[in-house]
Amino acid sequence: YVCRYYMSRGHWQIVDHSKGKPREGAFDTLPLDEAPKAVVQTALKAANAIGNGLYGVDLKQTGRKVLVIEVNDNPNIDGGVEDKVTGAALYQRIMREFLRRLEARGR
């Protein structure tokens, strides 16, 4: 999946904590085949440069340019947001991969 996050209205971050109750910006969750090819390629290249793990890659797209902001080794996977497209299948896929890696190590 690809998730596009929008800044909280009138604020420079996705979540605005400055006025007591947090205000969140909107988001769009897309299947990979609907995401811009350059976005997916850039995210994969950045994640693969870090290693073979579960990463969240923050990107900024300006026109045709896609820039890496950061690679997170503890990405958000929130119910109703990142799993909006795939639902429970997202968690099943992650757990299957963790199990496969543990079994490959003989555990």
Phi and psi in degrees as a GROMACS rama.xvg file:
@    title "Ramachandran Plot"
@    xaxis  label "Phi"
@    yaxis  label "Psi"
@TYPE xy
-129.051  134.998  VAL-2
-120.697  126.934  CYS-3
-105.325  122.675  ARG-4
-108.257  145.143  TYR-5
-114.65  144.96  TYR-6
-64.9152  148.172  MET-7
-61.4257  139.555  SER-8
-53.5438  126.189  ARG-9
73.9846  14.8351  GLY-10
-135.18  160.656  HIS-11
-94.7018  0.142892  TRP-12
-121.057  167.193  GLN-13
-66.4029  -39.0756  ILE-14
-116.173  129.184  VAL-15
-102.844  110.722  ASP-16
-99.5257  6.38028  HIS-17
-76.2569  -16.3562  SER-18
-120.267  41.1436  LYS-19
85.0721  -98.3776  GLY-20
-69.7953  127.123  LYS-21
-60.536  137.544  PRO-22
-115.027  129.271  ARG-23
-108.179  147.729  GLU-24
-77.5395  172.744  GLY-25
-80.4738  176.089  ALA-26
-151.277  156.741  PHE-27
-127.537  130.339  ASP-28
-110.256  129.088  THR-29
-122.791  145.489  LEU-30
-67.2589  153.765  PRO-31
-54.6173  -38.3127  LEU-32
-71.9805  -10.1276  ASP-33
-102.089  -7.58367  GLU-34
-82.2464  150.229  ALA-35
-57.7177  132.396  PRO-36
-55.2853  -41.4793  LYS-37
-63.7277  -33.5446  ALA-38
-66.1809  -48.8376  VAL-39
-63.2449  -45.9819  VAL-40
-61.6784  -42.6488  GLN-41
-65.9426  -42.5741  THR-42
-63.1453  -44.1721  ALA-43
-64.1143  -41.9934  LEU-44
-62.1197  -43.3918  LYS-45
-66.4925  -45.1585  ALA-46
-64.2732  -43.4217  ALA-47
-65.7666  -28.0724  ASN-48
-68.171  -27.4872  ALA-49
-80.5439  -43.339  ILE-50
158.141  -163.511  GLY-51
-105.981  74.5962  ASN-52
-140.602  -169.095  GLY-53
-99.0055  111.094  LEU-54
-127.497  150.353  TYR-55
-107.222  127.611  GLY-56
-111.367  118.316  VAL-57
-89.4911  124.857  ASP-58
-123.019  158.781  LEU-59
-127.672  122.943  LYS-60
-107.119  124.397  GLN-61
-127.35  108.088  THR-62
62.4343  -123.362  GLY-63
-91.9494  -9.30913  ARG-64
-82.7153  136.216  LYS-65
-122.042  118.146  VAL-66
-114.406  142.232  LEU-67
-84.1174  125.351  VAL-68
-90.4722  -49.8811  ILE-69
-164.057  161.97  GLU-70
-117.968  122.402  VAL-71
-101.637  127.477  ASN-72
-87.9763  2.31657  ASP-73
-137.039  70.5961  ASN-74
-72.9847  152.712  PRO-75
-69.7543  135.772  ASN-76
-138.293  87.4041  ILE-77
-98.9486  139.429  ASP-78
-58.5871  131.573  GLY-79
84.584  -4.32222  GLY-80
-117.939  -84.8503  VAL-81
-65.8635  -26.1111  GLU-82
-95.3645  12.1578  ASP-83
-60.3979  -35.602  LYS-84
-81.4082  -46.1839  VAL-85
-101.079  -16.2057  THR-86
61.8537  -139.675  GLY-87
-61.4622  -23.6238  ALA-88
-60.2737  -30.097  ALA-89
-62.1223  -48.2241  LEU-90
-67.6405  -37.5718  TYR-91
-63.123  -41.5816  GLN-92
-64.2829  -42.879  ARG-93
-63.3832  -46.2315  ILE-94
-65.7375  -39.2655  MET-95
-60.4192  -41.0294  ARG-96
-67.3146  -42.3379  GLU-97
-59.8921  -44.6712  PHE-98
-62.8275  -44.2685  LEU-99
-58.3779  -42.8484  ARG-100
-67.9727  -39.3631  ARG-101
-64.8054  -44.1995  LEU-102
-63.7126  -36.3349  GLU-103
-64.8764  -26.3702  ALA-104
-87.6077  -2.2526  ARG-105
81.963  27.4883  GLY-106
